[in-house]
Amino acid sequence: MHILITGAAGMIGRKLIEQLIVDRALNRQPIEKLTLMDIVAPTRPAGFSDRVKVRTGDLADPAIAMKAVSERPDVIFHLAGVVSGEAELNLEKGYHVNLDGTRSLLEAIRKTGDGYKPRAIFTSSIAVFGAPFPHTIPDEFHLTPLTSYGAQKVMCEQMLADYTRKGILEGVGIRLPSIVVRPGKPNKAASGFFSGIIREPLNGEEAQLPVADTVMHTHASPRSAVGFLIHAAGLAREKVEPRINLTMPGVCCTVAEQIEALRRVAGDKVAARVRRDPDELIVRIVAGWPHRFEAKRSTALGFVAESTFDEIIRVHIEEDRGGSFVK
């Protein structure tokens, strides 16, 4: 099996690669080749380098997209994209990377032709939904995003569904909740503080909380995100089509409940490192995000996430901190 990963240098891309290297297979089929693509060169994984091809370039360029699929990968994980805060602040860049890049990739698949029909897994977002919301958002809730990022993801979802309906590819879109705790440095995602208020205190540093403690959101760990992607790649077509875009499960809680979970796992001193510092842009963006989901379809299809935020924190400590933190 040949697998292409776009956005392979990003956090989820790196963790997906790590898991695929461990498994050496996808859907019980041995992985014979990995093509890793991003705007910057992804790190070539050790122990598998003879089966890895690294490509760099702007996926929105049709020639780059054609090269990416030229060797007809069987499964494509399309993770490449500009994150929420950056897409909101830079309209042109958001549409270029998120929308134009996705369309360019889908068109490259179509133009390859000759019976080529890969499985394509697209990382969408719960930002496709917009307020006002019911208490719990059902799978059939309308898509009315209130951010440019959400609008771009809706457009990509619809293209993925249409190209699937046309028989060009076999698509599955997975709407990710906020993925926390993200290791490393903060990125430009508006949701980045959800990770920051856990990651930085565990690092012995102060963390900025730009929203009220009452803000509620749904979360899953990077481990769960990788699990979602791998599970989506193995779903039988008849079980998911024609509604191929699925809202993923996760842990719904308030910011205050996040901090209390941190207190339970790491202690009072660590939890006290969170500092309230409102940010009007973040407050405005987050106000338009959904909170709680039924996610009945994805759960019935076997997608699994954590059941508590304590578990999400422990995953981060175990996987990204070597089991320790600064007390």
C-alpha positions as CSV (number, residue, x, y, z in Angstrom):
1,M,0.0,0.0,0.0
2,H,1.1,3.5,-0.9
3,I,0.1,6.3,1.5
4,L,0.3,10.1,0.8
5,I,0.1,12.5,3.7
6,T,-0.2,16.2,3.0
7,G,0.6,18.6,5.9
8,A,3.0,15.9,7.0
9,A,5.3,18.3,8.9
10,G,2.4,19.4,11.2
11,M,1.8,18.0,14.7
12,I,-1.0,15.6,13.7
13,G,0.9,14.6,10.6
14,R,4.0,13.7,12.6
15,K,2.0,11.7,15.0
16,L,0.2,9.9,12.3
17,I,3.5,9.0,10.6
18,E,4.8,7.7,13.9
19,Q,1.8,5.4,14.4
20,L,1.9,4.1,10.8
21,I,5.6,3.3,11.2
22,V,4.8,1.3,14.4
23,D,1.9,-0.5,12.7
24,R,3.7,-1.1,9.4
25,A,0.3,-1.6,7.9
26,L,-3.1,0.1,7.3
27,N,-6.3,-1.8,7.1
28,R,-4.2,-5.0,7.5
29,Q,-2.3,-4.2,4.3
30,P,1.5,-3.7,4.6
31,I,2.7,-0.2,3.9
32,E,5.1,-0.3,1.0
33,K,5.6,3.4,0.6
34,L,5.0,6.7,2.3
35,T,4.9,10.0,0.5
36,L,5.2,12.9,2.9
37,M,4.3,16.4,1.6
38,D,4.3,19.9,3.1
39,I,5.3,23.4,2.4
40,V,8.5,22.7,4.4
41,A,10.3,19.4,4.3
42,P,8.8,16.8,6.7
43,T,11.2,14.9,8.8
44,R,12.1,11.5,7.3
45,P,11.2,8.8,9.9
46,A,14.0,6.6,11.1
47,G,13.8,2.9,10.3
48,F,11.6,3.4,7.3
49,S,13.6,5.8,5.2
50,D,14.0,3.4,2.3
51,R,10.2,3.5,1.8
52,V,9.7,7.2,2.2
53,K,9.6,10.0,-0.4
54,V,9.5,13.6,0.9
55,R,8.0,16.3,-1.3
56,T,7.8,20.0,-0.7
57,G,5.7,22.7,-2.4
58,D,2.5,24.6,-2.5
59,L,-0.4,22.2,-3.0
60,A,-2.5,24.9,-4.6
61,D,-0.1,24.8,-7.6
62,P,-1.7,22.3,-10.0
63,A,1.7,21.0,-11.1
64,I,2.7,20.4,-7.5
65,A,-0.6,18.6,-6.8
66,M,-0.2,16.4,-9.9
67,K,3.3,15.4,-8.8
68,A,1.9,14.5,-5.4
69,V,-0.5,12.0,-6.8
70,S,1.7,10.9,-9.8
71,E,2.5,7.6,-8.2
72,R,-1.1,6.9,-7.5
73,P,-1.2,6.5,-3.7
74,D,-3.9,4.2,-2.5
75,V,-4.8,6.3,0.6
76,I,-4.4,10.1,0.9
77,F,-4.5,11.8,4.3
78,H,-5.2,15.5,3.5
79,L,-4.1,17.3,6.6
80,A,-2.5,20.4,5.0
81,G,-4.1,23.7,6.0
82,V,-3.9,27.1,7.6
83,V,-5.2,27.2,11.2
84,S,-8.2,29.1,12.4
85,G,-6.7,32.3,13.8
86,E,-4.3,32.7,10.9
87,A,-7.1,32.1,8.4
88,E,-9.3,34.7,10.1
89,L,-6.5,37.4,10.0
90,N,-5.2,36.6,6.5
91,L,-8.2,36.0,4.3
92,E,-6.1,35.5,1.1
93,K,-3.8,33.0,2.6
94,G,-6.6,31.0,4.3
95,Y,-8.5,30.6,1.0
96,H,-5.3,29.9,-1.0
97,V,-4.1,27.1,1.3
98,N,-7.3,25.7,2.7
99,L,-9.6,26.0,-0.4
100,D,-7.4,26.3,-3.4
101,G,-5.0,23.6,-2.1
102,T,-7.8,21.1,-1.5
103,R,-9.4,21.8,-4.9
104,S,-6.0,21.4,-6.6
105,L,-5.5,18.0,-5.0
106,L,-9.0,16.8,-5.9
107,E,-8.5,18.0,-9.5
108,A,-5.1,16.2,-9.7
109,I,-6.9,13.0,-8.7
110,R,-9.6,13.5,-11.3
111,K,-7.1,14.3,-14.1
112,T,-5.0,11.2,-13.3
113,G,-7.9,9.2,-14.5
114,D,-7.5,5.7,-15.9
115,G,-9.4,4.1,-13.1
116,Y,-7.5,5.8,-10.3
117,K,-9.8,6.1,-7.3
118,P,-8.0,6.6,-4.0
119,R,-9.5,6.7,-0.5
120,A,-9.1,10.4,0.7
121,I,-9.4,11.3,4.3
122,F,-9.9,15.1,4.9
123,T,-9.4,16.8,8.3
124,S,-12.3,19.2,8.7
125,S,-13.3,21.0,11.8
126,I,-16.3,21.7,14.1
127,A,-15.8,25.3,13.0
128,V,-18.2,24.4,10.1
129,F,-21.0,25.0,12.6
130,G,-22.1,28.5,13.7
131,A,-24.2,30.0,16.5
132,P,-26.9,30.1,17.6
133,F,-26.7,26.5,18.8
134,P,-29.1,24.1,20.5
135,H,-27.9,22.6,23.8
136,T,-26.4,19.6,21.9
137,I,-25.6,19.8,18.2
138,P,-27.0,16.9,16.2
139,D,-25.3,15.3,13.2
140,E,-27.8,17.0,10.9
141,F,-27.3,20.5,12.2
142,H,-26.9,23.1,9.4
143,L,-23.5,24.3,8.4
144,T,-23.4,28.1,8.9
145,P,-19.8,29.0,10.0
146,L,-19.0,32.3,11.5
147,T,-15.3,32.4,10.7
148,S,-13.3,32.3,7.4
149,Y,-11.7,29.1,8.5
150,G,-15.0,27.4,9.1
151,A,-16.3,28.7,5.7
152,Q,-13.2,27.2,4.0
153,K,-13.7,23.9,5.7
154,V,-17.4,23.8,4.6
155,M,-16.4,24.4,1.0
156,C,-13.8,21.6,1.1
157,E,-16.4,19.2,2.7
158,Q,-18.8,19.9,-0.1
159,M,-16.1,19.4,-2.8
160,L,-15.0,16.1,-1.2
161,A,-18.7,14.9,-1.1
162,D,-19.2,15.9,-4.7
163,Y,-16.1,14.3,-6.1
164,T,-17.0,11.2,-4.1
165,R,-20.5,11.2,-5.6
166,K,-19.0,11.5,-9.0
167,G,-16.9,8.4,-8.4
168,I,-13.6,10.2,-8.6
169,L,-12.4,9.2,-5.2
170,E,-13.7,7.6,-1.9
171,G,-13.8,10.5,0.6
172,V,-14.3,10.7,4.3
173,G,-14.3,14.1,6.1
174,I,-13.7,14.0,9.8
175,R,-14.7,17.1,11.8
176,L,-12.1,17.4,14.5
177,P,-12.8,18.9,17.9
178,S,-10.0,21.0,19.5
179,I,-7.0,18.7,19.6
180,V,-5.3,19.0,23.0
181,V,-2.8,19.0,24.4
182,R,-0.6,20.0,21.5
183,P,3.1,19.6,22.3
184,G,5.8,22.2,21.4
185,K,5.4,25.9,20.7
186,P,2.0,27.6,20.4
187,N,0.6,28.0,16.9
188,K,-1.7,30.6,15.5
189,A,-4.9,28.6,16.0
190,A,-7.5,30.6,17.9
191,S,-8.1,27.5,19.9
192,G,-4.4,27.3,20.9
193,F,-5.1,28.5,24.5
194,F,-7.0,25.2,25.2
195,S,-3.6,23.5,25.0
196,G,-1.6,26.4,26.4
197,I,-3.4,26.4,29.7
198,I,-2.3,22.8,30.2
199,R,1.0,22.6,28.4
200,E,2.7,25.7,29.8
201,P,1.8,25.1,33.5
202,L,3.1,21.5,33.2
203,N,6.3,23.2,31.8
204,G,6.6,25.4,34.9
205,E,5.5,28.5,32.9
206,E,2.6,30.9,33.2
207,A,-0.2,30.4,30.6
208,Q,-2.5,33.1,29.2
209,L,-6.2,32.4,29.4
210,P,-7.8,34.9,26.9
211,V,-11.5,33.8,27.5
212,A,-13.8,33.4,30.4
213,D,-13.7,30.3,32.6
214,T,-17.2,29.5,31.5
215,V,-16.3,29.0,27.8
216,M,-17.3,25.4,26.9
217,H,-15.7,23.3,24.1
218,T,-15.2,19.7,23.0
219,H,-11.7,18.2,23.0
220,A,-9.8,15.1,22.0
221,S,-6.1,14.2,22.3
222,P,-3.6,13.9,19.4
223,R,-3.7,10.2,20.1
224,S,-7.5,10.2,19.4
225,A,-7.0,12.3,16.3
226,V,-4.6,9.8,14.8
227,G,-7.1,7.0,15.7
228,F,-9.8,8.9,13.9
229,L,-7.7,9.2,10.7
230,I,-6.7,5.5,10.7
231,H,-10.2,4.3,11.5
232,A,-11.7,6.5,8.7
233,A,-9.3,5.0,6.2
234,G,-10.8,1.5,6.9
235,L,-14.5,2.4,6.9
236,A,-16.6,0.4,4.4
237,R,-18.1,2.8,1.8
238,E,-21.7,1.5,2.2
239,K,-21.5,2.4,5.9
240,V,-20.6,6.1,5.4
241,E,-21.8,7.2,2.0
242,P,-23.5,9.5,1.0
243,R,-23.1,11.6,4.1
244,I,-19.3,11.3,4.2
245,N,-18.5,14.2,6.5
246,L,-18.6,13.1,10.2
247,T,-18.5,14.9,13.5
248,M,-16.0,13.2,15.8
249,P,-16.6,12.4,19.5
250,G,-14.8,14.1,22.3
251,V,-14.8,15.4,25.9
252,C,-17.1,18.4,26.4
253,C,-16.1,20.7,29.3
254,T,-15.6,24.3,30.4
255,V,-12.3,26.0,30.7
256,A,-12.8,25.9,34.5
257,E,-13.3,22.2,34.3
258,Q,-10.1,21.9,32.3
259,I,-8.2,23.7,35.0
260,E,-9.8,21.6,37.7
261,A,-8.7,18.5,35.8
262,L,-5.1,19.9,35.7
263,R,-5.4,20.5,39.4
264,R,-6.4,16.8,40.0
265,V,-3.6,15.4,37.8
266,A,-0.8,17.8,38.6
267,G,-1.6,19.7,41.8
268,D,-2.6,23.2,43.0
269,K,0.8,24.8,42.2
270,V,0.6,23.8,38.6
271,A,-3.0,24.9,38.2
272,A,-2.2,28.3,39.7
273,R,0.1,29.1,36.8
274,V,-2.9,30.0,34.6
275,R,-3.3,33.8,34.2
276,R,-6.5,35.5,33.1
277,D,-5.7,37.9,30.2
278,P,-8.7,38.6,27.9
279,D,-8.1,38.9,24.1
280,E,-11.0,40.5,22.2
281,L,-10.3,38.7,18.9
282,I,-10.1,35.3,20.5
283,V,-13.2,36.0,22.6
284,R,-15.1,36.9,19.4
285,I,-13.9,33.9,17.4
286,V,-14.6,31.4,20.2
287,A,-18.1,32.9,20.8
288,G,-19.2,31.6,17.4
289,W,-17.9,28.0,18.0
290,P,-20.1,25.1,18.9
291,H,-19.9,23.4,22.3
292,R,-21.4,20.0,22.7
293,F,-22.1,17.3,20.0
294,E,-24.2,14.1,19.8
295,A,-21.7,12.6,17.3
296,K,-24.1,9.6,17.1
297,R,-23.0,8.6,13.6
298,S,-19.3,8.6,14.2
299,T,-19.7,6.7,17.5
300,A,-21.9,4.1,15.9
301,L,-19.2,3.7,13.2
302,G,-16.6,2.9,15.8
303,F,-14.8,6.2,16.3
304,V,-13.5,6.5,19.9
305,A,-12.1,9.4,22.0
306,E,-11.3,10.0,25.7
307,S,-14.1,10.0,28.2
308,T,-12.6,12.6,30.6
309,F,-10.3,15.6,30.3
310,D,-8.1,14.1,33.0
311,E,-7.3,11.3,30.6
312,I,-6.4,13.8,27.9
313,I,-3.9,15.5,30.2
314,R,-2.4,12.1,31.1
315,V,-2.0,11.2,27.4
316,H,0.0,14.4,27.0
317,I,2.2,13.7,30.0
318,E,2.8,10.1,28.9
319,E,3.4,10.7,25.2
320,D,5.0,14.2,25.0
321,R,6.6,14.7,28.4
322,G,8.1,11.3,29.1
323,G,5.8,10.8,32.1
324,S,6.9,13.8,34.1
325,F,6.1,17.5,34.6
326,V,7.4,20.6,36.5
327,K,5.7,20.6,39.9
